[in-house]
Amino acid sequence: MSLPSSQYRPDIDGLRAVAVMLVLIFHAFPRALPGGFIGVDVFFVISGFLITGIITRELALERFSLLGFYNRRIRRIFPALIVVLGATLVLGWFWMLPAAFAQLGSDAFASAAFSANIALLLQSGYFDVESARKPLLHLWSLGIEEQFYLAWPLLLMLAARLRLNLLAVASVLGIGSFLLNVALIGADPVVTFYLPFTRAFELLTGAALACGWSRISQAGGPSNLRAGIGVVLIVVAAGVLDSASAFPGWWAVLPVAGAALLLSAPAAWVNRVVLAHRMPVWIGLISYPLYLWHWPLLVFFAIIKFAPLTLLERGLIVGLSFVLAWATYRFVEIPLRFGRAGHGRMIGKVVGLSAAMAVVAAAGAIIVQGRGFDFRLPAEIRAMADVPRQNARWRLHQCLLDLSREMAFAEACVDGDRRPLVMVWGDSTAAALIPGLRKAQETRNFAIAQFTSSSCIPVLNADIASTPNCRAINDKVIGLARQIRPDVVVLHGAWEVHLDKVAATARALKQQTGARVVVLGSVPWWKRGLPNEVLRHFMLQRQLIPERSDRAEPDRSAAALRETLVPAGVEFISARDAMCNAQGCLTRVGDSAGDISASDQIHLTEKGSAYLIESVIDRVLGAQAPASPPH
């Protein structure tokens, strides 16, 4: 069997540069290159080609040793990975909440054990929103690669001893893996994305190329044709695919075949002139540490800023990634991977690197066991940052419905025969008003009817895509309103869509029930969640967040609601005006954890609810509810 030459091919480093830049652009500028994640698939093919070529050459010379193979893998993979994992844990110590830091510790342990793909499989998918906050998300690919190389050298050794055709072995296994991937992608795309069995065909494609090298013509014409087709396939994949594509599946043929065709044509003009150019070769040489550094930097800068990164900031972070990658390559990889020869010295490096990786894994386990080291934060900051959603009095599944499970309100959702009757209609943010209204009942005579449904704003004749039963439940609520004849109806929700239908809903209520209708505007919206704002302020200022902050998002719905409601004679009360002033929006009403005003982005705590309702209750009730004697 004629194998690929062991001579250095600069065009392969150039192809590595293409792969890593695809991934970098996808992560830093996803709209510019929505299919850039295929760079990982290109890496897999390159890896399978190079590693299989080395193993089969050594098998042919009867010089292959498993110990020698894993010695080389440790010196290749461990140095940069140890540095990046260590740096990530240090950054997590300073900038992550205890729960998030504990999760990072778990991910670091899994990454050090080369099982990040399995750990992430058990958590969520690669394209989930939550994944954008995981600094070690990208290390799933290392897990797949190293799991593959636990088995592949053994299989090659067995096949060589049995004198089997290595090309046939690689091809049969690769086809089996590909068919398994196609079979599973529809039923469970996350499993298919992360399992080594459904990804092995990408590495085996490179392996088959190495084993069948002698069958490939290296003449100029065929080489240029193959390389040209390879470029087209990779470009099409990067431009056409996106996070919604069923990947890998059949789509993986594009980048995998494209990479294999380029690897098969070292004599092609593209390989000799473009890929072998000095700049892509340099990027290829630092591609591994560049891949390791870029994603944690993007995640942590977003955490520190506590806001979306601008294009300029993302560009600067990519630049910083290059600097750190070069420094890692020059001062960590080269000395530890190569350095001075000598069996004893190499064994010492391997032992030292293995011990260092074990220390990283142990650190991750200790962080998990220590629950993210919550002692890093003062007690009051820790309590505020970890405040749970205070929904005990929202009457979930009775008067706050989960429309995927229930469509009927309990009889207890309407107070007895007291008058006036205030009906609250809205989504879960309206349910968060109930504790404040109950507090107001201590000093005012009125009853409450609560008809609220999660993620369903109170408007008629409107569909909410994420809540299919919303229209039906709103039709049911107006029927209930006709039965109970409330004196006041308060419409409240996270007003973002269907603002043009609010006035018509209010008119229908007035006509069918005779009630006063009050539309209560959106409460302040904290984009990253108010508990996280507490943490951010402490990290930057080393003090408790002030009682008011300007970090709340602008209310973009109030003006539109006023425009439609006031001409229709419907009363509008701005919740934001009640909770915000020139200094900012209310963050807390005291210094304890229970005094924080919101438990997440938009849901009020009981203290926040009481503050808002106390500010607006007299306007809501008008002259209909005389004060009751204090208890």
C-alpha positions in Angstrom: 0.0 0.0 0.0 1.4 3.4 -1.0 0.8 5.9 1.7 0.9 9.7 1.8 4.4 11.1 2.0 5.6 12.0 5.5 7.0 15.3 4.1 5.5 18.5 5.5 2.6 19.9 3.4 2.1 23.6 4.0 -1.2 23.5 2.2 -2.6 21.4 5.1 -1.8 24.2 7.5 -3.5 26.5 5.1 -6.6 24.3 5.1 -6.4 24.4 8.9 -6.5 28.2 8.7 -9.7 28.0 6.6 -11.3 25.7 9.1 -10.4 27.8 12.2 -11.4 31.1 10.5 -14.8 29.6 9.5 -15.4 28.8 13.2 -14.1 32.2 14.4 -16.3 34.1 12.0 -19.3 32.0 12.9 -18.9 32.6 16.6 -17.9 36.3 16.4 -20.1 37.4 13.5 -22.8 34.7 13.1 -24.9 36.7 10.7 -21.9 37.1 8.3 -21.3 33.3 8.1 -24.2 31.3 9.5 -22.7 28.0 8.3 -19.2 28.7 9.7 -19.5 25.8 12.2 -18.6 23.4 9.4 -15.0 24.4 10.1 -15.0 21.7 12.8 -15.9 19.1 10.2 -13.0 20.2 8.1 -10.7 19.8 11.1 -12.0 16.2 11.6 -11.2 15.2 8.1 -7.7 16.7 8.3 -7.1 14.9 11.6 -8.2 11.6 10.3 -6.0 11.9 7.2 -2.8 12.9 9.1 -3.1 10.6 12.1 -4.1 7.6 10.0 -1.2 8.3 7.7 1.3 8.3 10.6 -0.2 5.1 12.1 -0.3 3.2 8.9 3.3 4.2 7.9 4.6 3.0 11.3 2.5 -0.2 11.0 4.0 -0.9 7.6 7.5 -0.5 9.1 6.5 -2.5 12.2 7.4 0.4 14.4 4.0 1.4 15.7 3.6 1.7 19.5 0.4 2.6 21.4 2.5 4.2 24.1 4.4 6.3 21.5 1.1 7.3 19.9 -0.5 8.5 23.1 2.8 10.1 24.1 2.6 12.3 20.9 -1.1 13.0 21.5 -0.5 14.2 25.0 2.3 16.5 23.9 0.1 17.8 21.0 -3.2 18.3 22.9 -2.4 18.9 26.5 -0.2 22.0 26.7 -2.5 24.6 25.2 -5.6 23.0 26.6 -4.2 23.1 30.2 -3.4 26.8 29.8 -6.9 27.7 28.4 -8.8 25.6 31.0 -6.8 27.2 33.8 -7.4 30.7 32.5 -11.1 30.0 32.1 -11.4 28.8 35.7 -9.6 31.9 37.0 -12.0 34.2 35.0 -14.9 32.2 36.2 -13.8 32.8 39.8 -13.9 36.6 39.3 -17.0 36.9 37.0 -19.4 34.1 37.5 -22.3 33.5 39.9 -21.9 30.5 42.1 -24.3 28.3 40.1 -22.7 29.3 36.8 -19.2 28.8 38.2 -20.2 25.3 39.5 -21.4 24.5 36.0 -18.1 25.7 34.6 -16.2 23.5 37.0 -18.2 20.5 35.7 -17.5 21.4 32.1 -13.8 21.9 32.9 -13.7 18.4 34.5 -15.4 16.9 31.5 -13.0 18.8 29.1 -10.0 17.5 31.0 -11.4 14.0 30.7 -12.1 14.5 27.0 -15.8 13.9 27.5 -17.1 17.5 26.9 -19.4 16.2 24.1 -21.1 13.8 26.4 -21.5 16.4 29.2 -22.9 19.0 26.8 -25.3 16.3 25.3 -26.7 15.9 28.8 -27.2 19.6 29.1 -28.5 21.1 25.9 -27.8 21.6 22.2 -24.9 23.4 20.5 -27.2 26.1 19.1 -29.3 26.7 22.2 -29.5 30.3 23.5 -28.2 29.0 26.9 -25.1 27.6 25.2 -23.9 31.1 24.3 -23.0 31.5 28.0 -20.8 28.3 28.3 -17.1 29.2 28.0 -16.1 25.6 27.2 -18.9 24.8 24.7 -16.4 24.5 21.8 -14.4 21.7 23.4 -17.1 19.1 22.4 -15.0 18.5 19.3 -11.9 17.6 21.3 -14.0 15.0 23.1 -15.1 13.4 19.9 -11.6 13.4 18.4 -9.9 11.9 21.4 -12.7 9.3 21.9 -12.2 8.3 18.3 -8.4 7.8 18.8 -9.0 5.6 21.8 -10.4 3.0 19.4 -9.0 3.7 15.9 -5.3 2.8 16.5 -6.4 -0.5 18.1 -8.7 -1.3 15.1 -5.8 -0.5 12.7 -3.5 -2.7 14.6 -6.0 -5.6 14.5 -6.7 -5.1 10.8 -3.0 -5.1 10.0 -2.4 -8.3 12.0 -5.3 -10.0 10.2 -4.0 -8.6 6.9 -7.3 -6.9 6.1 -7.5 -4.2 3.6 -7.2 -1.0 5.6 -9.0 1.1 3.0 -11.9 -1.3 3.1 -12.0 -1.2 6.9 -12.0 2.6 7.0 -14.7 2.7 4.3 -17.0 0.2 5.8 -16.8 1.8 9.3 -17.2 5.3 7.8 -20.3 4.3 5.7 -21.8 2.7 8.8 -21.2 5.8 10.9 -22.7 8.0 8.2 -25.8 5.9 7.8 -26.3 5.9 11.6 -26.0 9.8 11.5 -28.6 10.0 8.7 -30.9 7.6 10.6 -30.8 9.5 13.9 -30.7 13.1 12.7 -34.5 13.5 12.4 -35.4 11.8 15.7 -32.6 13.2 17.9 -30.4 15.9 16.3 -28.7 16.8 19.6 -27.6 13.2 20.1 -26.5 12.9 16.5 -24.5 16.1 16.8 -22.5 15.1 19.9 -22.0 11.3 19.7 -18.7 10.0 18.4 -20.5 7.1 16.6 -22.4 9.6 14.4 -19.4 11.8 13.8 -16.7 9.1 13.2 -17.4 9.1 9.5 -15.8 12.5 9.2 -12.5 11.3 10.7 -12.8 8.0 8.8 -13.2 10.0 5.5 -9.7 11.4 6.1 -8.5 7.9 7.2 -9.9 6.3 4.0 -8.1 9.0 1.9 -4.8 8.2 3.6 -5.3 4.4 3.1 -6.3 4.8 -0.5 -3.7 7.4 -1.5 -2.0 5.3 -4.2 -5.3 5.2 -6.2 -5.5 9.0 -6.5 -3.9 10.7 -9.6 -1.6 13.6 -8.6 -1.5 15.0 -12.2 -2.1 18.7 -12.5 -5.5 18.5 -14.3 -7.3 16.0 -12.1 -5.8 17.7 -9.0 -7.1 21.2 -10.0 -10.5 19.7 -10.7 -10.7 18.0 -7.3 -9.5 21.1 -5.5 -11.9 23.3 -7.3 -14.8 21.1 -6.5 -13.6 21.0 -2.9 -13.5 24.8 -2.6 -17.1 25.1 -4.0 -18.4 22.4 -1.6 -17.0 24.2 1.5 -18.1 27.6 0.3 -21.6 26.4 -0.4 -21.8 24.7 3.0 -20.6 27.8 4.9 -23.1 30.0 3.0 -26.2 27.8 2.9 -26.2 26.1 6.2 -27.2 27.7 9.5 -28.1 26.7 13.0 -31.6 25.5 11.9 -30.1 23.0 9.4 -30.4 19.3 10.3 -26.7 18.9 10.8 -24.7 16.7 10.4 -27.2 14.5 8.5 -26.8 14.6 4.7 -25.5 18.1 4.8 -22.2 17.0 6.3 -21.3 15.5 2.9 -20.6 19.1 1.7 -17.7 20.1 4.1 -16.4 16.5 4.5 -16.2 15.8 0.8 -14.8 19.3 0.2 -12.0 18.9 2.7 -11.1 15.4 1.4 -10.9 16.7 -2.2 -8.6 19.5 -1.2 -6.4 17.1 0.9 -6.2 14.8 -2.1 -4.7 17.4 -4.4 -1.4 18.8 -3.1 -0.4 19.6 -6.7 -3.4 21.8 -7.4 -3.0 25.5 -7.9 -5.3 26.3 -5.0 -3.1 24.2 -2.7 0.3 25.4 -4.0 -0.5 29.1 -4.3 -3.4 30.0 -2.0 -3.4 27.5 0.9 0.4 27.3 1.0 0.8 31.0 1.2 2.7 32.3 4.2 -0.3 34.0 5.9 -2.7 31.0 5.9 0.2 28.7 6.9 0.9 30.9 9.9 -2.7 30.9 10.9 -2.8 27.1 10.5 0.2 26.7 12.8 -1.6 28.5 15.6 -5.0 27.2 14.7 -5.3 24.9 17.7 -4.7 27.5 20.4 -6.6 30.0 18.4 -9.6 27.6 18.4 -9.2 27.1 22.2 -8.9 30.8 23.1 -11.5 32.6 21.0 -14.8 31.3 22.4 -14.0 31.7 26.2 -12.9 35.3 25.4 -16.1 36.1 23.6 -18.2 34.6 26.4 -16.4 36.3 29.3 -16.2 39.7 27.7 -20.0 39.5 27.2 -20.4 38.5 30.8 -18.2 41.4 32.0 -19.9 43.9 29.8 -23.3 42.6 30.7 -24.6 43.6 27.3 -24.3 42.4 23.7 -20.9 42.9 22.2 -20.6 45.4 19.4 -19.0 44.5 16.0 -15.9 46.5 17.0 -15.6 44.7 20.3 -16.0 41.3 18.7 -13.3 42.2 16.2 -10.9 43.3 19.0 -11.6 40.1 20.8 -10.7 38.1 17.7 -7.5 40.1 17.5 -6.7 39.3 21.2 -7.4 35.6 20.4 -4.7 35.8 17.7 -2.2 37.3 20.2 -2.9 34.8 22.9 -2.8 31.9 20.3 0.6 33.0 19.0 2.0 33.4 22.6 0.6 29.9 23.5 2.1 28.4 20.4 5.5 30.1 20.8 6.0 29.8 24.6 3.9 26.7 25.5 3.4 24.4 22.6 6.8 24.5 20.9 8.8 23.9 24.1 6.6 21.2 25.4 5.7 19.5 22.1 9.1 19.6 20.6 11.9 21.0 22.7 15.0 19.0 23.3 14.9 15.3 22.3 15.8 12.4 24.5 13.6 9.6 25.8 13.9 10.6 29.4 13.1 14.2 28.8 10.0 13.3 26.6 8.7 10.9 29.3 9.1 13.7 31.9 7.1 16.1 29.8 4.3 13.5 29.3 4.2 12.8 33.1 4.2 16.5 33.9 1.5 17.3 31.4 -0.7 14.4 32.6 -0.3 15.6 36.2 -1.2 19.2 35.3 -4.3 18.0 33.4 -5.3 15.9 36.5 -4.9 19.1 38.6 -7.3 20.9 36.3 -9.8 18.1 36.5 -9.5 18.0 40.3 -10.0 21.8 40.4 -13.2 21.4 38.3 -14.5 18.7 40.7 -13.7 20.8 43.8 -15.6 23.8 42.3 -18.6 21.5 41.7 -18.4 20.1 45.2 -18.0 23.5 46.6 -21.2 24.7 44.8 -19.3 27.3 42.9 -17.6 28.7 46.0 -20.4 31.0 46.9 -18.3 32.4 49.8 -16.6 34.6 47.2 -19.6 37.0 47.5 -20.9 38.8 50.6 -24.0 37.1 52.1 -26.4 39.9 51.0 -25.0 40.0 47.4 -25.2 36.2 47.2 -28.7 36.1 48.5 -29.9 38.9 46.1 -28.1 37.3 43.1 -29.7 33.9 43.8 -33.2 35.2 44.7 -35.8 32.6 43.4 -38.8 33.6 41.5 -41.4 34.5 44.2 -44.4 32.8 42.7 -45.9 31.1 45.7 -48.8 33.5 45.7 -49.4 33.6 41.9 -51.6 30.5 42.3 -49.9 28.5 39.5 -52.1 25.9 37.8 -55.1 27.4 39.4 -55.3 31.1 38.4 -52.0 31.3 36.4 -52.4 28.6 33.8 -49.7 26.7 31.9 -51.6 26.5 28.6 -49.7 23.4 27.5 -51.3 21.6 30.4 -54.5 23.3 31.4 -57.3 25.4 30.1 -59.7 25.9 33.1 -59.5 28.4 35.9 -60.3 27.3 39.5 -63.4 28.7 41.2 -61.1 30.2 43.9 -59.7 32.6 41.3 -62.7 35.0 42.1 -63.0 36.3 45.6 -66.4 36.1 47.3 -69.3 38.5 47.1 -67.3 41.6 48.0 -67.4 44.7 45.9 -65.8 46.5 44.0 -64.4 43.5 42.1 -61.0 44.1 40.4 -60.3 41.6 37.6 -56.7 41.0 36.7 -56.2 39.7 33.2 -52.8 39.0 31.6 -49.7 36.9 31.5 -47.3 35.8 34.3 -46.2 39.4 34.9 -49.9 40.1 35.8 -49.9 37.2 38.2 -46.9 38.9 39.9 -49.2 41.8 40.7 -51.3 39.6 43.0 -49.1 39.8 46.2 -49.2 43.6 45.9 -52.9 43.6 45.5 -53.4 41.4 48.5 -51.2 43.8 50.5 -53.4 46.7 49.3 -56.5 44.8 50.5 -55.3 45.3 54.1 -56.1 49.0 53.8 -58.8 49.1 51.1 -62.1 47.2 50.6 -62.1 45.4 47.2 -62.1 41.9 45.9 -59.8 40.3 43.3 -60.5 38.0 40.3 -57.4 36.6 38.7 -57.3 35.2 35.2 -53.7 34.9 34.0 -51.9 32.6 31.7 -48.2 32.2 31.1 -46.8 33.9 28.0 -50.3 35.0 26.9 -51.0 38.8 26.8 -54.6 39.9 27.3 -55.8 40.7 23.8 -58.6 39.3 21.7 -58.4 38.0 18.1 -54.6 37.5 18.3 -52.4 34.5 18.1 -49.2 34.1 20.0 -46.8 31.8 18.1 -45.1 30.5 21.2 -48.4 29.9 23.0 -50.9 28.1 20.7 -53.8 28.2 23.1 -53.6 31.9 23.9 -56.4 33.0 21.6 -58.7 30.3 23.0 -58.1 31.1 26.7 -58.5 34.9 26.0 -61.9 34.1 24.5 -62.8 32.1 27.6 -61.7 35.0 29.9 -64.0 37.5 28.3 -66.8 35.0 28.7 -65.9 34.7 32.4 -65.9 38.5 32.6 -69.4 38.7 31.3 -70.4 36.3 34.1 -68.7 37.9 37.1 -69.4 41.5 36.0 -66.2 43.1 37.5 -66.2 46.8 38.4 -62.6 47.3 37.2 -60.5 45.2 34.8 -56.7 45.6 34.8 -55.0 44.5 31.6 -51.3 43.9 32.1 -48.6 41.9 30.3 -45.2 42.1 28.7 -46.4 44.4 26.0 -44.3 43.6 22.9 -46.7 42.5 20.2 -50.3 43.1 19.1 -50.3 46.5 20.7 -52.8 47.6 18.1 -55.4 45.1 19.4 -55.3 46.3 23.0 -57.8 49.2 22.5 -60.3 46.9 20.7 -60.0 44.5 23.6 -60.7 47.2 26.1 -63.7 48.5 24.2 -65.1 44.9 24.1 -64.7 44.6 27.8 -66.5 47.9 28.5 -69.3 47.1 26.1 -69.9 43.5 27.4 -69.3 44.1 31.1 -69.7 47.8 31.8 -66.5 47.8 33.8 -63.8 50.5 33.9 -60.8 49.2 32.0 -57.3 50.1 33.0 -54.3 49.1 31.0 -51.1 48.9 33.1 -48.0 49.4 31.1 -44.9 47.1 31.2 -42.8 46.9 34.4 -39.1 47.7 33.9 -37.3 45.1 31.9 -33.8 44.1 33.0 -32.2 42.5 29.9 -29.8 40.3 31.9 -32.0 39.9 34.9 -32.0 42.1 37.9 -30.2 39.5 40.1 -27.4 39.5 37.6 -27.3 43.3 37.6 -26.7 43.1 41.4 -23.8 40.8 40.8 -22.4 43.0 38.0 -22.5 46.1 40.1 -20.7 44.4 43.0 -18.0 43.0 40.6 -17.4 46.5 39.2 -17.9 48.6 42.3 -17.5 46.2 45.2 -20.7 47.5 46.8 -24.4 46.8 46.8 -26.3 48.1 43.8 -28.0 51.5 44.5 -31.7 51.6 45.0 -32.2 52.9 41.5 -30.3 52.0 38.3 -30.3 53.2 34.7 -29.6 49.6 33.5 -33.2 48.8 32.7 -34.2 48.8 29.0 -36.2 51.6 27.6 -40.0 51.1 27.5 -40.8 50.9 23.8 -44.5 50.0 24.2 -45.8 52.9 26.3 -46.0 55.5 23.6 -47.7 53.1 21.2 -50.2 52.1 23.8 -51.0 55.7 24.7 -51.6 56.6 21.1 -54.3 53.9 20.7 -55.8 53.9 24.2 -56.3 57.6 25.0 -58.4 58.4 21.9 -60.5 55.3 22.6 -61.2 56.6 26.1 -59.3 53.8 27.8 -57.2 54.6 30.9 -53.5 53.9 30.7 -51.2 53.8 33.7 -47.4 53.6 33.2 -45.9 51.0 35.6 -42.5 52.3 34.5 -43.3 55.8 35.6 -44.3 54.4 39.0 -41.1 52.5 39.4 -38.6 54.8 37.7 -37.4 58.4 37.9 -34.6 60.5 36.7 -32.1 58.4 38.8 -33.2 55.1 37.2 -35.6 52.3 38.0 -36.2 50.7 41.4 -33.8 47.8 42.2 -34.6 47.3 45.9 -36.6 48.7 48.7 -34.1 47.7 51.4 -30.8 46.0 52.0 -31.9 42.4 52.3 -32.4 39.8 49.6 -36.1 39.9 50.0 -36.0 43.6 49.2 -35.0 43.2 45.5 -37.7 44.4 43.2 -37.5 41.7 40.4 -36.5 38.1 40.5 -35.4 37.9 36.8 -35.8 40.1 33.7 -39.4 41.1 34.2 -41.2 39.4 37.1 -41.7 41.5 40.2 -40.9 40.1 43.7 -43.4 40.4 46.4 -41.7 43.6 47.6 -41.6 44.9 44.1 -45.2 44.1 43.5 -46.2 45.8 46.8 -44.3 48.9 45.8 -45.9 49.2 42.4 -49.4 48.5 43.5 -49.2 51.0 46.4 -48.1 53.6 43.8 -51.0 53.0 41.4 -53.9 51.4 43.4 -55.8 54.6 44.0 -55.8 55.4 40.3 -56.9 51.8 39.6 -59.8 51.9 42.0 -60.8 55.5 41.5 -63.5 56.3 44.1 -64.9 52.8 44.2 -63.0 51.3 47.2 -63.3 53.1 50.6 -60.4 52.6 53.0 -60.9 49.9 55.5 -59.7 50.2 59.1 -56.1 49.1 59.6 -55.6 45.6 61.0 
